[in-house]
Amino acid sequence: MSARIWLSIIVMGAVTVAIRLLPLTLIRKPLKNRFLLSFLHYVPYVTLAVMTFPAIVDSCETPVAGIASLVVGAIAAWYGANMVSVAVICCVVAFVLGLL
Amino acid sequence: MSTQSAAAPSAPRRAHPLAEGLRDGLPIGLGYLAVAFSLGIAARQAGLNAVQGFMASLLSVASAGEYAGFTLIAAQASYAEIALGTLVTNARYLLMSTALSQRFSQDTSLAKRIGVGLGVTDELFGLAIATPRVEPFYQYGAMLSSIPLWCIGTSAGIVAGELLPARVVTALSVSLFGMFLAVIMPAARTDRVVRICVLASFVASYAATHLIPLTMAWSSGTRIIVLTVIIAAAAALIRPVDAEGDDAA
């Protein structure tokens, strides 16, 4: 089990380091492909959204606590609350409603 | 997670670039401490201990990428799946490193390019491009005052997850999602295509997790990879971005 986790950590690190270093060593020219540039532009938002929902709901004590946490957090973030504030708001909502 | 980026250094550079970097990296590091703590909660759920969490964060320094990796580890995914998941969730660093490669002065050694490249994160990239030329020692300073806090935060989250009551850990486990929301919602507010992407991602992710038998059989990590590639590729085909892409998140 532990060996599997260590190997997984090494795989994650090796791939991430390769992504960071390839452009600085091998690829010296700027990326020109419009599709690739657009794809890379959208990936962070899409992947974070996919990872957030429905996982946030499923990770709470009750679906109501999860949905409330998502909605309140999303509204706070929409109106510009900073990262730590949004996180704290989500936790408090999830904890309080989880007690019900 | 550009919200945590320090303001562009405004004071004229008099101190050594390393000292300047150490100073400007600290606010980033404090933000990292909080995010990594949340990440540690997720790492513990995947079975990592504090030392493994520290090393995972030291080797990867990537919130979304590490979270995807931990999800895959928890799902007993193959190493190939872990490699693919890491590749997709961290693909944006390819773009950042490429942009950065244009900003070194000609005589910068390969060792210094690699040294700076190892520290490409959303926030440290933001710091690097705040000035026209990349100053390696400035970046080293910023890395030194932020990345250790990233690693310590991850370990702290794992330890806290072991010590705190289950109910508190459950509530803390949503904090990372809150941080993800803090990244996507402001962009969704200002950019209509991102807004549609986020909505489509929510709907597709829900359907894939709870409605469609084929994708329900997959691990959540596999769903993350497949949905990210499909939705981001569709958006890129339908609404390609015009500019050079320097404004990536």
Interface residues (C-beta under 8 A of the other chain):
Chain A: M1 S2 R4 I5 W6 L7 S8 I9 I10 V11 M12 G13 A14 V15 T16 V17 I19 R20 L21 L22 P23 L24 T25 I27 R28 P30 L31 R34 F35 L36 L37 S38 F39 L40 H41 Y42 V43 P44 Y45 V46 T47 L48 A49 V50 M51 T52 F53 P54 A55 I56 D58 S59 C60 E61 G66 S69 L70 G73 A74 A76 A77 W78 G80 A81 N82 M83 V84 S85 V86 A87 V88 I89 C90 C91 V92 A94 F95 G98 L99
Chain B: M1 T3 Q4 G31 A34 V35 S38 A46 G47 L48 Q52 M55 A56 L58 L59 S60 V61 A62 A64 G65 E66 Y67 A68 G69 T71 L72 I73 Y79 I82 A83 T86 L87 V88 T89 N90 A91 R92 Y93 L94 L95 S97 T98 A99 L100 S101 Q102 L110 R113 I114 V116 G117 L118 V120 D122 R167 V168 T170 A171 L172 S173 V174 S175 L176 F177 G178 M179 F180 L181 A182 V183 I184 M185 P186 A187 A188 R189 V193 V194 C197 V198 S201 F202 A204 S205 Y206 T209 H210 S220 R223 I224 L227 T228 I231 A232 A233 A235 A236 L237 R239 P240 V241 E244 G245 D247 A248 A249
